[in-house]
Amino acid sequence: MFGVSMDTLRRWDKRGYFPALKKGPGGHRFYPKQQVETYMRDIFTEAKKWVMGELDLQDIPYDQYCENSGVFQARLANFQQELDSLKELEEMYPLILAIVGEIGNNSFDHNLGNWPGDVGIFFAHDLVRGYVALADKGQGILQTLNRVRPDLISHADALRVAFTEVITGRSPEKRGNGLKFVKKVVQAEPMELSFYSGDAMVQIKTARDDINITVTGFEFQGCLALLKFYTDKQL
């Protein structure tokens, strides 16, 4: 089903990326059906389909949707425990957690009491492939920044400002400053971030001072993020 060898499954189990539920006689490994089905899904495609209106909220697995900030914080704590168990990520995992927390918290903070779409965020991860997907049907970066920067017209310009310029103001007017921290971490670590809002995307890669902003072939209301992280062995 996975298209990998038995030796690969053994390595995944040993490293904690895809652990077996139990081991039987002769070293046979057993896996919960839900765990296998989760691996077979493309969680980023599901997140994208949801923000594009191609997937209904009830079709998203309950453990991949956070209806409020409290649920998100609880799932983030569980994610921390999973990352903490992976020796290969012991130095990087606090930074992964910080980025995911920043993006997820932004979704709730910037749309508080004014969600234009489904309330809550999509949050799922795949430790085997090394990525996290987050999405919301909120106001998006442009509309959020327009409160303090009405001169911004395009989604591409809004993404550039959000990731490169320091924005000051009194609460709740202060917007987007945490994304500069996100950019700094991704550029310094073996990571890659693709962040979508409206009809634009910003891509940030490690060891690069610049960011790449492009107009995509689709548009939606809200934000969509894909964070990839790599170990030395994966690189």
N, C-alpha and C positions, 0 to 999 in steps of 0.2 A: 504493500500500500504506500509506503513512504519512498520506495525506490532507493533504499540504502542497504548496506550489508549488515549482517549480524554483528560484526566487529564494531561498526559505527554505533549501533544500538547499545552495545556494551560500554563504549566510551561515553556516550551521552548519559547513561545510567551512572557510571562511576563519577563523572564530573558534576552531576546534578542537573544537567540541562533537560533531560527527559527521563526522570527516575521511574523505575518499575515499582508497581504496588507491592509485589512480594516475589520471592524467588522460590520455586518448587524444587523437587528432586531432580538431580541432574543439571541444575543451574538454569532451568527454564524460567523466563521472566514473564510476568503477567502485568497487563496494563488495563486500567479502567477504560471502558468504551468512550466515555465523555472526553477523557484525556486524548485519546486517539482522534476523535472527531474534531476536537479543537485544533489539533496540529494540522489536520487536513484542510482547514479553512484558511482563506487569505484574509486576515483581519483588517489589513489596510484597505482592501477592496470593499469590505463590508462597511467600514467607516465612511469611505467615499460615497458609496451607494446611499447610505443613510442621509448624509448632508445634502445629497443631490435629489432626495425625495424618491429614490428608486427602491428603498427598503424601509418598511414601516417599523416603528418603535417596538412593536410586539414581536418582531422577527429577530431582534437583537437578543442574544443570550443574556440572562439576568446578571451574570457575573462580569459582563462587559459594558454595563451601563450604570452610571452613577447619577441618580435623580437629584441629589443634593450634595453640598459640600461635605457633610458628615460622612456620607457613604464613600465619597472619593477619598477622604482621609483614611478611612478604615481599609480600603482597598490598597491605598498607597503604603500603609503599614505592612500589609501582607506581601506586597511587592518587595518591600525592603527586606523582609525575611528570606524571600527567595533569592534575591541578589546576594545577600550576606552569606548564603550557603555555597556560593560559587567562588572557589579559591582564585580562579583566573580573573575575577572581576573585583577582588577585594580592595584594590586601590582606586578603581574607577567608580564603583557602585554608588558612593555618596554623591558624586557629581551627576550620575544618571538620575538618581532620585531627586536631586535638586532641580534639574531641568524639567522633569515630568511634573514635579510639584508646582513649579512656576507657571508652566503652560496650563495645567489643569485649574489651578487657583485663579488665573487670569480669566478663564471662561466664566467662573462663578462671580468673581468680583465685578467684572465689567458689564455683566448682564443682570445684576441683582435687581429684581423687581421689574425688569423690562425685557423679558425674553420674547423675541419675535416668533420663535419656533418652539419645538419641544424643549422643555426645561431639563437641563442636565447635560452630561457629557458621555461620549463613548470613550472608554479607556480599556485597552487590551494590550498584552505583550506576548512576544514569542522569544523565549530565551534560547531556543535551539538556533534560530536564524539570527537572533540578536537585534530585535527592534521593538519599538513601542509605537502604538498608534493612538492618537487622541483626536477628538472632533467635537464640535458643538454647533448648534443651529442658532447662535447668538447674533449680535449686531455686526460682527466683523471688525477688522482693524480700522478701516476707513471711517465708518460711522462713529466708532469709539473715539478716534483721534480728532474728528471734526469738532468735538466739544471744546477743544483748546487750540486746534489748528484748522479753522474753517477754510484756509487757503488750499488745503489738500483736495484734489479733485479725483485722482485715479487711485485704484487699489494698489498699484505698483508703487506710487509715491508714498502711500501710507505705510507700506511694508518697509520701504527704505528708511523712513523717519523712525518707525518703531524699533528697528534693529540697529540704527546708527546714531540717532540724535537723542540727547538728554532732554527730557520734557519735565518742566517743573510746574507746580501749581498746588493749590490747596486741595486737600481731600474733600470730595471725591474726584477732583479734577485731574489729579496726577494719573497719567496713563502711560503704559507701555515701557516703563523704565527697566523692568525685569528682563525684557527681551534682549537688552544689551548684555546683561550677565549671561544669558543663554548663548548668545553669539560668541562671547569670549571663551566660555568653557568648551564649546564644540570646536572652535578653532585650535584650542590648546590640547585637546585629547583625540584619541582615535575614534572619532565620531563623525556623523553626517546628519544634517537636519534639512528636511524639506518641509516648509511651512506655507500653507495655502490660505488665502483669504480673498473673497470676491472672485475676480478673474485673474489673479496674479499669484505667483509663487516665488519665494526666496529660498535659495539653496546655499547652505553653509557647509564647508568641509574643513577637516583638520589641516593644520599647517598652512592655511591661506589667510591673507589679510583682507582680501576682498570678498564680497558676497555677490551672488548671481541672482538677479531679479528678472523674471520673464512673465509674459502674459500667457496664460494657459488657454486651452481650447474649450474650457467650460467655466461656468460661473455659478456661485451658490452664496447663500446667506450664512455667514459664520466663519469658523476657522477649522482647519484640518492640518494635522502635524504627523510626520513620520520621523522618528529618531532612530538612527542605526548606530550601534556601537560594536566595536571589534576588539577581540583579544589579540595578543601577539601571534598566537597560533593561527587565528583566522586571517590575519594580515599576511 
